[in-house]
Amino acid sequence: SDRPSLQRPQISSPSNTNFVVGHPFTLYCTVAWNKAVTFTWTKPDYTDTDQPSETVNGNNASKNASLVVENASLKDAGKYTCSVSAMGVSPVESSKDINILETMEPFVNVTSDIKYVNDMEGNSVDWGCSVRSFPNNFVFTYYTPQNQPLVEDTRVSTERNTEMSELWLGFTKILPQDFGTWRVVVTIDNGLSDSKSIEIRVISAPVVSVMVPYHVAPDVQFDSTCFITAYPMPPFKSINWKINDTQIQVDALKDSSQHAGNVMELEVRQQMQYSSYIGCSAQNRIGSAENRTLVVVTDLMDRWVLQHDGREGMRMLVKEDSTLVEQVVVVENDPFLITCAVTSLLYESPTFTVPDGVSKSSEIKTQYSSSATTMNSPVRLGQHAGEYQCSTRLLANSQTYSKYLEVIVEEEIAVKLNEETSNVLLDDVADIAVMAVEGFTVVCDASGNPPPLIKWKKDNDPLQFNEEEGTTLSDDGTKVQIRYFSAENQGLYSCIITWRNTVLTAEANLYLNVSMTLANKVMLSLAVAVIIVLVSASVYLVKKLKKEKAKSEEQKRTQKYLFQEGN
């Protein structure tokens, strides 16, 4: 009676198994025994010799074997029996009835018992979901709180347990950046999908960063932004702002962000007369943090500049990080000024190198900057062309920086109106008759170097351009294009040409060609009259033909009658 005996085996199948014609399925037979056993399967309509016996060795507490049907059919339905035998004990068996369906409606269902996780920064987190679907060859994608597909690495990874039909998202160490809603989307072949999500709340001490403009003008308001990453969120009363070491009062502090639930974005508006540090600090129950950054106050367009100021307020500014030789094209007699300047707080006084023959000023200092310039004078051919260099050293590390600007000088060409290609007149008015409904272009082909500025008026008022109404201006400003000329387009068109201190006016008076319009109307009337005559004649001829045809048929009937009577 103390002799050990085998327990009846358990027959099971993977969690996401559907017994459907044309689809595979697997059965498992498991028995509790720590010595070698032999499994024998008996399938419906088959002898046990068709399924070879499987012997499983080892010292594990349980043993199992599997039966795989690759392509189920209706004849695979019925009772499946698993027999287990072992040395020195009586064999045992269990059976399971399997029903094979001819078809099944596709479906997918994702479930999870966990909706959110609260855990400390640095801890590991795992989130599992169960999937039920038909067919069961689904695909899945995890999405981050930023709604981007997850890119796995050694810290964040996914796993699929096929036997249990489970999906797992794992973090070896959660970080504040993981805060938010993570989502898994499961899709089957026909596009049907289902999803589940979890909110991960990463408990962490504050991390603070401060952002300010790259540079600001003296006494001009600017915005500073404090980014705080923490959970729980620090209360507003724990957030402090400082300029240098002096705490400042902030009246309208508010969260202006659209970030995850552990990020605050706070803005304050300030103005400064001198460069200063602005800082932000925050505290929650986990810890505290602060950060500060330098606000550079300068009277320059950048922290350090090499710039050209030319005609009509045109300004060319070489970018601070530019390592290339920038180019600027100027014209003889243009105003000309090149400035090399640095913010004194950050840089040593600049070295300004100019082409031979170009005069420059001595160093000019303000409370914010140090600079040197060319003498403000008109451009001269053969004098101002060449390369200009502005060099300085950063006080923090003595590293040298240089910017370059190449000046190209072109010959001045006086403005003129090209009469051969224009249909407006200088010091006179061109009268132009335009056919109704036809398109027309008013051309004021003015040229010069520098190029002239052209403006248009109609009847002494600024000309309004509207593409929908059919009046447009060419890209170079020399042509007014009228899609369909009508009475509303009639009037005096003035082309005002401005070049340096010269202003020229060329004009054309556009009007409808009435005589041509009347002629068109007469021609149209004649055409209508001719059409009426032709239609009337056609009707008359048709009626006459019908009448002649009827008369002919009457004569035929009379002749036939006389013939029948013998006359």
HUQUICOR-V937704 format. One record per pair of residues at least 24 apart in sequence whose C-alpha atoms are under 7 Angstrom apart, sorted by the first residue. I is the first residue (numbers start at 1). J is the second residue. If there is no record, write none. Layout:
i->{I,I}
j->{J,J}
This chain:
i->{5,5,6,6,7,7,8,8,8,9,9,10,11,14,14,15,15,15,16,16,16,16,18,19,19,19,20,20,20,20,20,20,21,21,21,21,21,21,21,22,22,22,23,23,23,24,24,24,24,25,25,25,26,26,26,26,27,27,27,28,28,28,28,29,29,29,29,30,30,30,30,31,31,31,32,32,32,33,33,33,34,34,34,34,34,35,36,37,37,37,38,38,38,39,39,39,39,39,40,40,40,41,41,41,42,42,42,43,43,43,44,44,44,44,44,74,106,106,107,107,108,108,108,108,108,109,109,110,110,110,111,114,115,115,115,116,116,116,117,117,117,118,118,118,118,119,119,119,120,120,120,121,121,121,121,121,121,122,122,122,123,123,124,124,124,124,125,125,125,125,126,126,126,126,127,127,127,128,128,128,128,129,129,129,130,130,130,131,131,135,137,138,138,138,139,139,139,140,140,140,140,141,141,141,142,142,142,143,143,143,144,144,145,145,145,175,176,176,179,179,180,180,202,203,203,204,204,204,205,205,205,205,205,205,206,206,206,206,206,206,207,208,208,208,208,209,210,210,210,210,210,212,215,215,215,215,215,215,216,216,216,217,217,217,218,218,218,218,218,218,219,219,219,220,221,221,221,222,222,222,223,223,223,223,224,224,224,225,225,225,225,226,226,226,226,227,227,227,227,228,228,228,229,229,229,230,230,231,232,233,233,234,234,234,238,238,239,239,240,240,240,241,241,241,242,242,242,243,243,243,243,244,244,244,298,298,298,299,299,303,303,304,304,304,305,305,305,306,306,306,306,306,307,307,307,308,308,308,309,309,309,310,310,310,310,311,322,323,325,325,325,326,326,326,327,327,327,328,328,328,329,329,329,330,330,330,331,331,331,331,331,331,332,332,332,332,332,332,332,333,333,333,334,334,335,335,335,336,336,336,336,337,337,337,337,338,338,339,339,339,339,340,340,340,340,341,341,341,341,342,342,342,343,343,343,344,344,344,346,346,347,347,347,347,348,348,348,348,349,350,350,350,351,351,351,352,352,352,353,353,353,354,354,354,355,355,355,357,358,358,381,385,412,412,413,413,414,414,415,415,415,415,415,416,416,416,417,417,417,418,418,421,424,424,424,425,425,425,426,426,426,427,428,429,429,429,430,430,430,431,431,431,432,432,432,432,433,433,433,433,434,434,434,434,435,435,436,436,436,437,437,437,438,438,439,439,439,439,440,440,440,440,441,441,441,441,442,442,442,443,443,443,444,444,444,445,452,452,452,453,453,453,454,454,454,454,454,455,455,455,456,456,456,457,457,457,458,458,458,458,459,459,459,487}
j->{89,90,89,92,31,32,92,93,94,93,94,94,96,163,164,163,164,165,132,133,136,165,134,99,100,101,72,100,101,102,103,104,72,73,74,100,101,102,103,71,72,73,70,71,72,69,70,71,72,68,69,70,66,67,68,69,66,67,68,64,65,66,67,64,65,66,82,62,63,64,65,62,63,64,61,62,63,61,62,63,58,59,60,61,62,59,86,84,85,86,84,85,86,65,82,83,84,85,82,83,84,81,82,83,80,81,82,79,80,81,76,77,78,79,80,100,134,135,133,134,132,133,134,193,194,133,194,194,195,196,196,198,197,198,199,198,199,200,199,200,201,200,201,202,203,201,202,203,202,203,204,174,175,176,202,203,204,173,174,175,173,174,171,172,173,174,170,171,172,174,168,169,170,171,168,169,170,166,167,168,169,166,167,168,165,166,167,165,166,188,188,186,187,188,186,187,188,184,185,186,187,184,185,186,183,184,185,182,183,184,182,183,180,181,182,202,202,204,260,262,260,261,231,231,232,230,231,286,230,231,284,286,287,288,230,282,283,287,288,289,289,281,289,290,291,291,279,280,291,292,293,295,295,296,297,298,302,303,296,297,298,297,298,299,272,273,274,297,298,299,271,272,273,271,269,270,271,269,270,271,267,268,269,270,267,268,269,265,266,267,268,265,266,267,280,263,264,265,266,263,264,265,262,263,264,262,263,262,284,262,284,282,283,284,282,283,281,282,280,281,282,279,280,281,278,279,280,276,277,278,279,276,277,278,343,368,369,368,369,342,343,341,342,343,340,341,342,339,340,341,390,403,338,339,340,337,338,339,336,337,338,334,335,336,337,335,403,403,404,405,406,404,405,406,405,406,407,406,407,408,407,408,409,408,409,410,379,409,410,411,412,450,379,380,381,409,410,411,412,378,379,380,378,379,377,378,379,376,377,378,379,373,374,375,376,373,374,371,372,373,374,371,372,373,390,369,370,371,372,369,370,371,368,369,370,368,369,370,394,395,392,393,394,395,392,393,394,395,392,390,391,392,390,391,392,389,390,391,388,389,390,387,388,389,386,387,388,383,383,384,409,409,449,450,448,449,448,449,446,447,448,452,499,446,447,448,445,446,447,445,446,445,506,507,508,506,507,508,505,506,507,506,507,507,508,509,507,508,509,508,509,510,508,509,510,511,510,511,512,513,510,511,512,513,512,513,485,486,512,484,485,486,484,485,482,483,484,485,481,482,483,485,479,480,481,482,479,480,481,478,479,480,478,479,495,478,497,498,499,497,498,499,478,495,496,497,498,495,496,497,494,495,496,493,494,495,491,492,493,494,491,492,493,512}
